[in-house]
Amino acid sequence: MQSDAIQEGRRRWQARYDAARTREADFTTLSGDPVEPVYGPRPGDAYEGFERIGWPGEYPFTRGLYPTGYRGRTWTIRQFAGFGNAQQTNERYKMILKAGGGGLSVAFDMPTLMGRDSDDPRSLGEVGHCGVAIDSATDMDALFDGIPLGDVTTSMTISGPAVPIFCMYLVAAERQGVDPGVLNGTLQTDIFKEYIAQKEWLFQPEPHLRLIGDLMEYCAGRIPAYKPLSVSGYHIREAGSTAAQELAYTLADGFGYVELGLSRGLDVDVFAPGLSFFFDAHVDFFEEIAKFRAARRIWARWMRDVYGARTEKAQWLRFHTQTAGVSLTAQQPYNNVVRTAVEALAAVLGGTNSLHTNALDETLALPSERAAEIALRTQQVLMEETGVGNVADPLGGSWYVEQLTDRIEADAEKIFERIRERGAQARPEGHEIGPITSGILRGIEDGWFTGEIAESAFRYQRALEKGEKNIVGVNVHEHSVTGELEILRVSHEVERDQVRTLAERRSARDDAKVRAALAGMLDAARSGANMIEPMLDAARAEATLGEICGALRDEWGVYTEPPGF
């Protein structure tokens, strides 16, 4: 790129930076030397391909979405938490907020994730153990008791039963006297990644997509700040994918949801800003930074050139990051503090919009209060002490990082082409379904995604066993003086109390009202009407999650994964 074009870009960036609001902070080094908000080629220098790097806040957003970087606003500290019953998790949330957390992120237990009530026989032994148990809107009331939902952003990590859980959340806001239209936060909802990696689905893909489309329509029209769909690569990476596979499969899923919105007649410039993303930050420091930079660039180009997005916000890829759970080890668990810090730093240098840091004991149990505080303080040390937020994209222009960014982008584009080819082979003539969506559905149906991830996981495991890859405390430097940790254990009393409370709640409600609400929901399912309002009526009547999901299972059937060998 010629030097005059580069300097014209710098002038554009400077004008936008000067017009933006910056935080009151000391943007100097520890020694007191001032630092610039961004760095680039020196005046008079040419840089081949610089248009692919660019300036912060400018297409293709490789260097970040905002001209100010973190000088305008730091990333949101959003710690993922949930265990036991709603009251116990509420206490943990208040601790996180008091300690400086900027947003809440809800972890649900396995029965809730699978759309089952706590008294379902298949829930036995699982209630409250990997997250909080939510059976009805009253549990959601307790979960956010004393936490004004209009004043905090709330992320909920759930996909299969995401829509009824969201309806219970809206009902909790109504009961607090909060206008649901002002709510801000994120609902995961991403069903594609469940079929690809995490395996927590309820129905066939098509009914799930129908519910997601209804939710996108509802939020675009009524809750403009809320992001109803967080496309998740985290679970794809945790299942064993490479960085390029995580990126490509995740963005392809995002393209599929864009095609879903367009098929509903929605304006891409209206609904696309309601999509957000959720990535893994693994331990390969530079590869992760490159992955995040490539993600923004790919998404912006596809949204503009393929799907016709005209506004910057519709081209933005906003993402949350969680440090890699799969990188943590039960052996020498204090090493996990170091791993988490490195991964969190990579996420910040890659420009994440919000961040969760895992606790050192999460390979053994849910985080203890002490471990959760260390995880939170890890982010706060990065934010307050290191100066990493003073400069936007500080590694931009690094020969290594730019080469990695280009390589990951190229690898992802090859995967997109394979998905499109598979879609072209499977797409029925005259069927109104997008080419990426068709390819994703084909890859789910024939097990292509799971096979590709399994092969990547196998290669990595084989490298570990051969000593070609090392994990400290596992296959190298194994001697340790570390004793056993005190870990959080969820009492079985939680399950007994939850089941008893649920029975009392059922006996106190108006069953006729519940039956009528569920019937209205099924009428909407059969007629093709938007299902959010009927589902809200069911939540208001205290229909349980299991009753809502069970009625839809009976109507739509269940999904069985194809066998793989």
DOGU-456210 format. One record per residue: residue in three letters; x, y, z of N, C-alpha, C in turn. Coordinates in steps of 0.001 Angstrom, whole numbers, plus 500000, padded with zeros to 6 digits. Layout:
REM DOGU-456210
AlaXYZXYZXYZ
...
***
This chain:
REM DOGU-456210
Met500858498810500000500000500000500000500890501233500000
Gln500565502218499182501385503410499065501321504244500335
Ser502391504974500605502499505726501853501423506803501968
Asp501044507437500839500035508491500933498670507917501327
Ala498331506697500847497084506054501234497102505666502712
Ile498265505220503181498389504871504593498178506107505464
Gln498784507207505077498663508423505888497261509005505824
Glu496576508835504684495183509262504599494331508440505568
Gly494630507132505661493942506294506631494214506743508052
Arg495454507103508329495787507590509678495005508860509999
Arg494863509750509026494115510980509260492638510680509538
Arg492083509713508791490691509318509066490553508772510475
Trp491502507882510847491450507312512197491563508421513241
Gln492488509362513048492714510414514036491452511249514231
Ala490761511548513131489535512341513246488473511593514055
Arg488372510295513839487384509506514570487797509347516034
Tyr489082509207516260489571509098517640489287510391518401
Asp489575511528517764489380512820518436487907513064518745
Ala487006512504517903485571512715518109484977511751519136
Ala485727510716519480485213509700520404485537510084521849
Arg484847509427522760485077509659524185486096508662524706
Thr487059509143525473488044508254526087487910508299527609
Arg488377507232528236488308507138529689489296508099530349
Glu488977508471531583489938509203532397490928508194532958
Ala492106508139532385493094507144532815494486507644532452
Asp495490507020533031496883507368532790497412506483531667
Phe497442507001530451497894506228529304499399506439529092
Thr500166505981530093501622506053530010502202504710530428
Thr503509504536530190504175503338530682504357503439532182
Leu504796502348532805505046502355534242506095503402534608
Ser506991503697533668508032504699533895507559506117533623
Gly506314506268533174505761507592532966505864508115531549
Asp506340507299530614506463507762529230505113507653528531
Pro504683508676527807503400508605527101503454507608525956
Val502311506976525668502208506062524533501075506531523637
Glu501219506291522354500200506666521385499025505686521459
Pro497829506120521041496670505209521065496792504062520084
Val497558504234518999497770503186518023499067503469517291
Tyr499686502425516777500937502573516020500759501942514654
Gly501486502495513678501433501986512312502705502360511576
Pro502719502216510256503913502587509485504284504048509715
Arg505570504332509681506039505702509846505674506536508620
Pro505520507844508776505235508699507615506250508477506500
Gly505761508309505298506634508063504149506873506605503842
Asp506509505693504787506721504273504565505551503658503780
Ala505861502775502849504854501953502193504795500606502902
Tyr503655499922502807503491498642503475502560497805502607
Glu503106496794501959502301495965501078501221495230501872
Gly500003495373501401498890494695502058498365495387503293
Phe498726496642503528498306497308504761496792497495504825
Glu496107497508503673494653497654503693493976496487504412
Arg494663495342504527494113494203505261494340494343506763
Ile495220495240507146495495495505508563494712496739509000
Gly494986497857508338494214499069508535494381499707509891
Trp493340500457510275493348501214511521492163500800512386
Pro492266500914513689491144500525514561489884501310514231
Gly488757500612514271487491501261514014487161501446512552
Glu487936500827511670487738501008510235487769499648509550
Tyr486875499463508558486844498220507800488246497884507297
Pro488704496606507427487940495402507812487995495065509297
Phe488346496026510150488295495871511604489271494829512143
Thr490332494564511393491355493642511878491896494097513222
Arg492032495414513393492676495962514588491684496368515665
Gly490423496026515474489428496323516497488271497120515939
Leu487171497123516689485942497758516229485908499255516482
Tyr486674499730517452486551501114517883487872501855517672
Pro487822503124517234489064503869517012489864504090518295
Thr489184504038519437489856504267520715490422503001521338
Gly490132501820520761490534500586521421489944500529522821
Tyr490744500077523781490269500016525167490393501364525879
Arg490911502383525200490919503705525824489510504271525950
Gly488633503862525053487256504312525172486510503551526249
Arg486636502245526200485977501385527191486758500091527277
Thr487025499647528489487739498391528666486810497228528343
Trp487397496057528218486554494876528058485720494661529315
Thr484577493990529170483718493684530307484230492428531006
Ile484414492520532303484766491343533105483469490597533394
Arg483313489454532738482050488716532844482365487292533312
Gln482268487072534628482616485773535188481422484821535133
Phe481670483635534608480678482570534418480468481873535758
Ala479224481823536222479005481227537537477597480663537629
Gly477482479599538396476197478993538676476414477660539362
Phe475702477426540450475773476129541131474620476046542119
Gly474242474819542450473218474618543459471880475181543019
Asn471213475860543948469917476451543629470070477937543326
Ala468967478581542965469020479975542537469504480893543657
Gln469119480599544895469535481450546015471056481402546211
Gln471645480211546124473096480088546294473849480830545185
Thr473372480674543956474044481351542844473864482861542947
Asn472722483311543413472487484739543624473532485330544571
Glu473866484585545624474897485055546555476247485176545865
Arg476586484214544977477856484275544252477863485479543301
Tyr476729485745542649476659486895541749476901488198542499
Lys476314488301543654476509489528544433477957489674544867
Met478617488561545160480046488602545488480855489083544286
Ile480550488561543091481278488937541880481097490426541582
Leu479853490902541688479587492314541414480261493214542444
Lys480233492808543702480873493597544749482383493657544567
Ala482967492551544022484412492491543827484865493175542538
Gly483931493719541765484325494478540583483967493856539259
Gly483229492748539253482772492174537985481827493129537283
Gly481880493158535956481081494116535207479826493536534604
Gly479639492230534653478465491604534052478328490194534586
Leu477147489633534441476870488296534937476778487312533780
Ser477201486082534026477131485030533029476636483769533725
Val475491483260533281474794482195534010475190480829533479
Ala475659479975534391475897478562534094474724477756534634
Phe474129476920533789472980476109534183473407474658534417
Asp472650473958535264472967472556535497472511471701534302
Met472915470440534297472644469588533141471148469361532886
Pro470324469124533909468896468991533609468322470229532919
Thr468703471403533377468210472631532739468699472722531308
Leu469974472412531078470525472457529723469802471504528778
Met469252470428529328468546469445528508467029469623528540
Gly466550470733529124465119470993529137464336470072530042
Arg464953469598531133464301468677532072464082469378533415
Asp463029469017534089462792469526535441463650468771536450
Ser463811469377537616464655468763538644464098467455539174
Asp462780467240539046462196465988539527462050464947538422
Asp462561465228537242462577464237536167463507463090536589
Pro463124461829536392464009460721536788465399460803536159
Arg465502461400534970466806461516534309467663462628534900
Ser467093463402535824467848464468536486468538463995537757
Leu468240462785538187468736462279539462470257462381539538
Gly470760463024540583472190463141540819472861464274540087
Glu472115465022539261472710466094538466472220467485538849
Val471239467585539706470622468876540001471611469790540732
Gly471902470925540136472772471924540756474249471628540710
His474681470568540009476073470142540110477014470802539098
Cys476552471160537924477459471845536981476944473237536662
Gly475974473696537431475396475020537241474150475131538091
Val473400476188537878472232476439538703471010475737538115
Ala470147475242538998468907474586538588467810475634538418
Ile467209475667537235466094476580536955464925475750536440
Asp463845475728537207462667474961536814461529475831536309
Ser461419477067536813460325477933536379460732479381536590
Ala459827480296536222460138481721536334460414482134537776
Thr459830481430538748460098481773540152461564481551540503
Asp462196480511539946463632480326540148464418481487539543
Met463968481988538395464642483118537774464491484374538641
Asp463331484533539291463158485638540244464223485571541339
Ala464400484375541895465362484203542987466793484391542498
Leu467078483960541282468433484058540744468900485503540687
Phe467982486418540382468355487833540242467756488708541334
Asp467404488098542453466858488863543567467868489917544039
Gly467424491164544110468315492236544553469306492700543507
Ile469189492203542283470075492606541182469188493199540087
Pro469097494520539989468194495134539004468591494762537578
Leu467720494047536887468067493538535559468201494646534527
Gly467648495811534791467829496927533878469182497589533991
Asp469961497224535035471242497891535290472457497014535016
Val472256495722534750473389494826534499473190494130533151
Thr474293493770532528474205492928531334474335491479531780
Thr473506490636531210473440489244531631473601488329530431
Ser474564487436530537474778486420529507474283485080530041
Met473586484333529197473089483015529613473581481961528634
Thr474356481011529143474970479980528305474074478763528268
Ile473186478760527296472242477670527123471743477735525689
Ser471532476575525059471150476594523648469858475834523380
Gly469781474545523717468588473767523407467316474409523933
Pro467206474639525253466015475281525805466201476795526009
Ala467019477418525178467333478834525365466095479718525316
Val465184479433524395464034480320524220463110480301525438
Pro462691479136525974461877479194527196462627479780528392
Ile463920479543528497464694480156529582464694481676529436
Phe464825482156528207464782483597527956463416484156528339
Cys462352483430528041461024483898528418460898484019529938
Met461469483069530677461454483163532137462257484372532615
Tyr463353484670531936464161485859532254463346487129532019
Leu462606487200530911461771488371530649460686488512531718
Val460113487392532143459098487439533187459707487939534500
Ala460918487506534826461591487994536037461799489505535961
Ala462159490012534774462316491459534610460982492171534819
Glu459911491629534239458579492217534425458222492280535908
Arg458518491215536640458164491166538059459006492129538890
Gln460192492493538375461002493528539032460513494930538687
Gly459581495037537734459140496349537271460041496951536209
Val460886496113535588461808496574534552461160496386533184
Asp461219497413532367460735497309530993461647496365530227
Pro461154495228529730462026494311528992462722494955527802
Gly462149496028527273462750496690526126464100497313526397
Val464454497523527683465749498133528007466795497090528384
Leu466430495806528389467378494780528818468557494692527856
Asn469706494356528421470924494211527622471633492951528083
Gly472124492197527140472838490971527467472891490067526261
Thr473149488804526532473361487838525460472766486491525853
Leu472099485869524905471604484504525067472344483634524054
Gln472862482493524475473681481718523537472863481200522351
Thr471884480355522585470893479957521573471469479164520396
Asp472779479079520269473439478523519073473263477008519019
Ile472277476571518245471992475133518204472934474395517264
Phe473466475069516250474380474393515331475560473773516079
Lys476146474529517011477329473997517707476978472837518624
Glu475704472735519016475311471579519812475409470307518981
Tyr474901470344517754475002469173516883476451468896516504
Ile477252469960516379478640469806515955479527469314517090
Ala479316469839518312480306469593519356479727469230520714
Gln478787470010521249478440469846522667477344468825522928
Lys476478468586521941475491467496521991474349467730522966
Glu473977468968523204472846469265524091471694469853523276
Trp471092469024522417469955469448521612468682468854522204
Leu467533469342521726466248468786522141465487468179520971
Phe465486468877519836464641468484518717465501468267517465
Gln464810468046516358465464468051515051465997469466514771
Pro466961469616513875467497470962513602466442471972513163
Glu465500471578512294464559472554511731463681473219512794
Pro463090472488513759462315473181514808463175474118515651
His464404473713515929465285474611516671465506475905515889
Leu465749475788514587465971476978513773464713477837513727
Arg463558477202513716462302477958513729462207478815514994
Leu462527478220516161462498478980517413463511480118517405
Ile464693479856516861465724480888516799465260482042515912
Gly464650481726514775464121482768513903463056483601514602
Asp462166482941515367461152483676516126461801484622517131
Leu462832484137517807463519484959518805464220486147518150
Met464867485928517017465530487026516308464525488105515918
Glu463364487689515399462316488647515033461850489433516260
Tyr461621488723517351461082489348518556462062490379519122
Cys463322490004519235464307490914519822464599492100518912
Ala464666491861517606464923492965516679463832494020516782
Gly462594493581517039461492494523517105461247495119518476
Arg461616494405519555461186494835520889462297495039521905
Ile463438494366521735464514494483522728465805494791521964
Pro465955495991521446467013496274520470468433496100520985
Ala468669496293522275470039496182522798470423494742523115
Tyr469424493859523212469710492487523614470176491669522418
Lys471181490828522645471729489981521590471185488568521783
Pro470234488163520936469530486904521160470295485674520716
Leu471490485856520158472196484708519606473696484929519727
Ser474339484133520554475795484179520689476364482923520040
Val476976483104518888477475481970518115478757481482518781
Ser478773480214519143479799479738520068480813478819519417
Gly482064479263519403483168478398518996483835477721520178
Tyr483521478196521380484202477682522572484081476171522672
His482881475654522530482665474228522720483243473415521571
Ile483317474035520393483957473373519255485444473187519541
Arg486089474206520097487518474092520425487744473122521580
Glu486877473183522566487022472289523709486845470826523301
Ala486115470589522221485920469219521725487142468688521005
Gly488124469559520706489363469081520103489724469676518768
Ser489006470687518299489305471282517000490603472084517047
Thr491125472383515884492235473333515770491688474749515849
Ala492600475728515937492181477131515961491448477497514681
Ala491960477053513536491321477381512254489953476724512142
Gln489812475490512617488500474839512595487519475559513512
Glu487973475910514712487102476662515620486586477919514932
Leu487500478669514342487125479914513686486167479663512530
Ala486509478725511659485711478499510450484335477940510772
Tyr484262476936511640482962476350511951482069477376512652
Thr482665478184513527481891479185514247481355480251513308
Leu482213480799512460481746481833511537480749481257510532
Ala480969480012510096479999479385509201478635479273509886
Asp478622478890511154477365478861511899476730480253511908
Gly477565481272512133477055482644512105476456483003510759
Phe477119482611509682476565482870508349475222482159508177
Gly475124480947508741473860480226508670472734480991509346
Tyr473019481610510501471985482381511192471661483675510437
Val472641484244509758472357485393508895471402484973507779
Glu471668483815507185470771483317506142469375483048506694
Leu469300482585507949468006482377508588467256483695508719
Gly467953484739509195467317486044509332466835486589507998
Leu467666486445506979467278486926505651466071486148505124
Ser466017484846505417464884484040504952463583484461505625
Arg463693485099506805462510485614507501462119487011507003
Gly462872487546506054462572488884505549463107489996506421
Leu463992489673507363464559490689508241465645491480507516
Asp465799492730507907466822493607507351468157493269508027
Val469150492900507231470430492480507800471061493587508635
Asp470835494844508275471413495943509047470714496137510383
Val469526495537510528468793495610511794469107494420512678
Phe469099493198512117469259492019512980470712491607513190
Ala471603491890512238472986491424512386473690492000513613
Pro473445493259514022474074493730515266473644492947516500
Gly472555492168516406472132491340517530472829489999517607
Leu473734489726516666474539488506516723475849488818517439
Ser476250487956518331477563488085518952478240486721518912
Phe479484486659519354480264485433519238480950485117520564
Phe481335483863520697481936483358521938483075482424521536
Phe484310482827521858485477482062521441486255481539522645
Asp487038480536522375487997479952523316489315480719523201
Ala489958480976524315491337481480524295492231480357524807
His492934479721523888493780478582524243495182479078524607
Val496082478146524826497357478497525440498438478881524434
Asp498214478642523118499186479078522108498975480571521874
Phe499773481374522538499557482804522712499352483539521381
Phe500304483420520476500245484196519239499175483665518279
Glu498978482354518256497950481799517378496573482305517767
Glu496330482428519072495026482913519515494812484372519133
Ile495819485201519314495707486609518914495388486704517431
Ala496097485936516622495869485944515177494451485474514854
Lys493962484478515566492606483954515326491563485043515529
Phe491687485803516618490707486849516895490758487955515837
Arg491952488320515402492089489370514390491502488895513060
Ala491792487648512689491245487104511445489730487007511507
Ala489181486685512670487727486544512806487018487836512445
Arg487500488959512969486856490238512665486932490547511170
Arg488080490269510577488280490599509162487378489754508262
Ile487310488460508533486471487577507718485004487969507842
Trp484551488151509073483140488453509287482744489752508572
Ala483558490787508704483237492069508056483141491910506544
Arg484077491168505961484076491014504493482852490233504021
Trp482540489131504695481380488331504294480081489109504497
Met479971489805505620478744490547505867478547491624504809
Arg479607492293504399479484493348503397479310492782501986
Asp480184491855501619480249491435500222479299490289499874
Val478976489440500842478099488297500562476654488587500979
Tyr476488489181502169475137489350502702474613490786502629
Gly475411491700502091474910493031501769474749493975502937
Ala475435493734504058475344494655505193475993495986504828
Arg475280497067505087475781498391504705476359499162505884
Thr475850498937507082476302499705508232477488499024508907
Glu478309499817509572479458499250510282479016498278511367
Lys477973498633512118477549497762513214477111496398512713
Ala476550496343511510476145495063510956477341494268510454
Gln478484494916510289479709494242509855480616493887511034
Trp480295494383512210481130494151513384480974492722513896
Leu482090492137514272482087490878515014482451491211516456
Arg481434491190517311481655491423518742481722490068519428
Phe482696489893520308482839488555520876483251488568522336
His482760487546523018483157487208524377484198486094524299
Thr485102486067525238486132485028525282486141484370526658
Gln486357483070526666486608482346527912487922481599527752
Thr488737481641528785489994480913528735489714479417528643
Ala490670478669528145490436477284527740490319476346528936
Gly489136475806529133488966474807530183489771473555529911
Val489871473186528627490568471952528266492072472061528483
Ser492603473259528648494036473414528900494386473231530373
Leu493386473237531249493641473118532683493913471661533044
Thr494688471472534084495062470119534496494726469888535967
Ala494340468654536278494139468272537673495477468131538388
Gln496528467750537635497868467670538199498430469090538364
Gln499030469362539495499635470661539782498677471807539412
Pro497529471862540064496481472793539632496868474269539703
Tyr497865474619540533498248476033540586498904476506539288
Asn499384475573538469499865475951537143498746476551536294
Asn497515476199536643496378476699535872496219478211535975
Val496689478788537070496637480245537212497491480895536120
Val498670480313535871499567480845534848498953480672533465
Arg498437479478533196497823479233531884496687480221531629
Thr495848480394532631494702481290532475495146482722532221
Ala496188483164532915496684484530532718497212484730531297
Val497952483746530781498472483840529413497323483870528405
Glu496343483017528610495200482963527694494378484242527747
Ala494197484778528955493451486031529088494189487170528398
Leu495517487204528523496304488246527857496168488142526345
Ala496152486921525815495961486742524378494603487284523944
Ala493571487020524742492230487515524403492195489036524376
Val492849489648525340492870491117525398493666491686524227
Leu494819491131523939495612491623522819494915491349521483
Gly494017490379521463493219490116520276491977490972520183
Gly491694491772521226490598492728521169489252492208521617
Thr489218491284522574487931490765523036487079491874523635
Asn485750491704523542484832492684524106484445492349525533
Ser484483491081525894484272490676527282485050489390527517
Leu485257489071528791486191487983529108485790487287530394
His485872485956530361485768485125531561487083484389531747
Thr487610484416532964488831483679533281488467482471534150
Asn488931481294533734488629480067534470489389480024535792
Ala488829479287536724489443479126538040490381477926538048
Leu491332477938538946492390476924538977491876475537539329
Asp490713475456539961490218474159540443489110473575539569
Glu488890474128538385487724473723537595487862472355536940
Thr489046471769536954489140470380536496488626469407537554
Leu488473469880538773488074469026539888486628469240540313
Ala486150470485540198484812470810540684484473472215540215
Leu483253472656540555482920474057540339483834474928541187
Pro484110476165540757485086476989541472484694477274542917
Ser485672477153543797485475477613545165485473479138545146
Glu485005479738546237484967481198546299486376481787546198
Arg487354481133546817488739481622546754489277481537545333
Ala489038480412544648489531480261543279488828481227542334
Ala487535481462542567486803482418541730487368483820541887
Glu487764484173543090488345485500543304489689485628542598
Ile490520484592542631491806484645541923491566484815540420
Ala490586484105539890490273484233538467489842485651538125
Leu489016486231538971488584487616538763489760488581538865
Arg490599488393539875491754489294540066492741489186538900
Thr492798488030538250493673487889537080493313488928536029
Gln492029489072535749491602490086534782491890491490535294
Gln491652491707536568491837493052537108493307493469537110
Val494209492519537332495639492836537221495978493235535784
Leu495464492464534814495694492821533410495162494224533114
Met493991494509533611493333495769533295493981496957533997
Glu494346496783535250494781497920536061496293498120536108
Glu497076497068535900498509497174536176499418497060534960
Thr498992496366533924499935495995532861500051496998531727
Gly499085497890531574499116498830530455498732498228529116
Val498217496993529080497918496369527789496737497017527084
Gly495913497782527828494789498456527197495092499856526715
Asn496345500290526839496676501659526457496770501860524950
Val497089500784524226497342500875522788496453499865522074
Ala495780500295521018494944499384520244495809498460519403
Asp495507497180519427496187496177518603497706496373518615
Pro498343496282519788499774496583519878500666495656519076
Leu500178494467518702501000493549517905500713493663516412
Gly499823494579516030499570494798514614500835495225513888
Gly501104494614512725502326494909511982503467493966512301
Ser503327493163513367504334492141513649504361491148512493
Trp505536490880511955505627489945510836505014488594511204
Tyr505301488138512405504795486835512835503279486860512979
Val502753487839513704501314487893513951500546488112512654
Glu501042488948511782500342489179510506500358487924509634
Gln501478487195509639501528485957508860500561484928509426
Leu500497484818510760499557483887511388498113484278511085
Thr497832485578511145496481486060510852496083485689509427
Asp496978485928508473496691485592507073496507484085506886
Arg497348483291507573497277481842507411495970481280507954
Ile495570481738509138494322481256509725493138481682508866
Glu493190482895508344492125483353507458492043482468506212
Ala493176482168505602493191481328504398492679479926504707
Asp493101479363505848492617478033506232491103478041506434
Ala490589479104507049489146479198507270488399479284505945
Glu488922480057505019488241480206503724488175478863502983
Lys489203478046503117489160476710502501488044475860503112
Ile487865475983504424486805475226505091485434475741504654
Phe485275477080504527484002477617504039483658477045502670
Glu484675476923501814484430476408500477483968474952500531
Arg484549474175501430484123472782501578482680472712502063
Ile482310473607502985480941473622503490479972474008502376
Arg480333474999501595479462475409500490479303474295499453
Glu480402473610499172480323472504498215479384471414498719
Arg479477471104500017478602470086500586477148470554500519
Gly476933471852500752475583472391500675475014472335499277
Ala475858472615498286475391472577496898474962471169496505
Gln475638470161497044475293468770496735473981468353497401
Ala473707468949498586472564468495499379471310469334499178
Arg471454470516498618470349471469498597469253471032497620
Pro468052470790498101466975470386497188466626471535496244
Glu466287471200495017465940472216494031464688472958494490
Gly464790474305494471463658475132494861463487475294496363
His464343474672497156464227474763498619464845476075499083
Glu464085476851499868464570478166500288465474478010501513
Ile466699477719501275467677477576502354469009478061501823
Gly469748478801502649471003479386502188472070478334501943
Pro473074478659501130474102477674500787474951477241501971
Ile475268478163502882476038477780504064475153476960505008
Thr473922477399505212473005476638506069472845475210505563
Ser472688475073504261472532473740503676473766472886503926
Gly474942473493503787476184472754504037476343472356505481
Ile475936473228506396476015472905507823475087471730508142
Leu473849471803507659472898470725507938473395469398507369
Arg473980469443506178474537468211505594475680467686506459
Gly476548468589506921477668468160507751477248467609509096
Ile476113468103509622475562467553510856474981466169510603
Glu474212466056509545473503464807509258474447463641508974
Asp475543463927508274476436462809507922477666462712508826
Gly477703463546509903478782463434510879480107464018510425
Trp480107464852509385481365465396508866482073466268509898
Phe481336467163510550481956468053511534482583467253512678
Thr481826466336513247482352465577514386483544464725513971
Gly483520464218512752484660463433512274485912464267512125
Glu485770465472511593486924466365511429487513466754512789
Ile486634467079513741487116467456515076487778466263515758
Ala487187465085515632487765463890516249489158463600515698
Glu489353463809514419490665463584513816491686464572514363
Ser491302465825514524492213466824515095492561466491516538
Ala491552466083517315491798465716518712492724464513518804
Phe492548463550517904493395462350517902494850462714517587
Arg495050463597516612496425464001516265497111464665517448
Tyr496376465524518173496973466195519318497291465206520435
Gln496373464299520705496612463308521757497809462432521422
Arg497935462047520167499073461236519753500381462007519918
Ala500369463304519631501575464124519812501959464206521286
Leu500958464290522166501243464287523604501893462977524034
Glu501324461892523579501816460582524006503207460298523465
Lys503545460876522331504884460712521763505889461708522349
Gly505417462647523166506305463652523718506617464784522765
Glu505855464879521668506072465971520719505431467268521212
Lys504420467157522053503806468295522732503908468049524227
Asn504125469100524980504333468955526417503295469740527210
Ile502904469150528340502059469835529316502764469729530660
Val503107470867531228503865470894532478503022470264533594
Gly503646469333534308502960468633535389502250467377534946
Val502150467165533624501460465987533104502453465034532451
Asn503161465500531421504158464617530796505571465180530869
Val505747466355531486507077466889531812506977467602533158
His508104467681533878508175468384535166507044467919536088
Glu507015466627536313505871466032537003505994466056538525
His507200466238539069507348466260540527506723467537541075
Ser506034467428542215505351468581542784505272468465544292
Val505217469627544960505002469667546406503571470115546733
Thr502758470307545711501390470793545901500538469739546587
Gly499827470154547614498899469258548289497532469299547641
Glu496589468602548234495241468584547700494540469911547940
Leu493685470290546992492897471504547123491617471231547887
Glu491142472254548594489788472205549115488870472642547989
Ile487914471809547629487067472120546487485613472257546907
Leu484849472958546066483438473161546331482660471886546023
Arg481859471464546964481013470288546743479552470699546937
Val478729470363545979477308470691546044476593469560546780
Ser475924469893547847475245468896548673474047468299547926
His473793467013548184472601466380547623471325466951548232
Glu471475467703549339470315468392549900469742469395548907
Val470602469947548034470137470902547028469075470254546147
Glu469343469031545702468391468343544836467092468045545577
Arg467206467567546796465996467250547557465155468509547796
Asp465838469623548146465117470878548382464475471397547102
Gln465205471291545985464676471790544715463443470990544288
Val463499469686544452462364468829544082461158469130544974
Arg461407469295546273460306469609547191459684470974546858
Thr460526471965546614460024473301546287459229473286544986
Leu459705472510544023459005472417542746457615471808542931
Ala457513470795543767456205470173544033455255471179544694
Glu455769471957545630454949472971546298454492474036545304
Arg455359474404544394455044475427543399453949474924542455
Arg454048473662542068453027473098541176451652473054541875
Ser451653472705543145450374472585543861449727473954544090
Ala450521475010544108449999476352544403449555477110543158
Arg449908476670541987449600477419540761448206477049540237
Asp447773477779539233446494477513538573446754476579537396
Asp446460475288537576446771474297536544446000474546535253
Ala444771475032535366443986475303534158444654476394533328
Lys445202477361534008445909478444533312447165477908532626
Val447858477007533287449057476398532704448685475607531452
Arg447632474779531563447224473956530417446811474834529235
Ala446095475908529522445661476802528444446857477476527784
Ala447841477872528589449022478529528037449828477561527164
Leu449998476328527628450717475331526825449970475015525532
Ala448651474970525604447866474720524394448024475871523408
Gly448042477110523915448247478252523036449613478225522378
Met450616477768523128451959477644522564451976476624521428
Leu451297475493521630451266474458520588450456474912519377
Asp449421475704519601448675476263518469449597477125517609
Ala450425477926518259451364478762517513452388477902516776
Ala452836476815517421453802475924516768453216475329515497
Arg451925474983515544451294474348514391450916475340513299
Ser450620476567513694450154477551512715451292478301512029
Gly452483478220512596453604478978512041453730480369512612
Ala452896480724513596452978482039514227454234482127515090
Asn454648483356515391455790483560516279455452483018517666
Met456344482231518231456046481496519458456467482208520738
Ile457071483379520650457613484003521865456494484441522815
Glu455488485136522324454411485594523219453677484426523876
Pro453280483373523135452643482234523817453555481572524846
Met454854481541524568455774480939525530455926481839526755
Leu455885483146526554455893484070527686454670483842528573
Asp453506483623527953452298483350528737452471482077529567
Ala453117481071528999453354479834529748454286480088530923
Ala455332480895530711456262481206531800455566482007532894
Arg454698482962532501453966483761533490453038482880534328
Ala452512481832533713451612480921534429452367479921535299
Glu453708480004535314454557479092536079454598477692535492
Ala454373477573534185454699476301533528456185476056533719
Thr456565474819533936457970474515534182458708474340532863
Leu460026474394532950460858474191531760460599472817531158
Gly460497471805532012460246470455531523458894470325530838
Glu457891471031531343456566470981530718456564471657529354
Ile457224472805529269457292473518527987458066472695526962
Cys459243472234527344460069471473526402459450470116526105
Gly458818469517527109458179468225526887457034468312525894
Ala456235469387525987455136469569525033455676469715523611
Leu456795470438523468457384470622522138458055469342521654
Arg458639468552522556459190467248522144458081466352521589
Asp456953466354522293455842465530521819455360465992520452
Glu455402467280520219454920467835518951455922467629517818
Trp457210467855518102458222467883517049459085466625516985
Gly459071465828518008459943464666518038461335465016518543
Val462145463996518744463505464176519249464502463875518136
Tyr465723464306518357466789464093517371467732463002517860
Thr468096462102516986469079461066517282470280461259516369
Glu471443461357516963472663461579516186472993460345515344
Pro473453460550514101473842459390513296475060458705513899
Pro475144457386513828476306456682514401477568457012513626
Gly478677457034514339479976457256513706480978456255514219
Phe481916455891513367482900454874513749484300455391513433
***
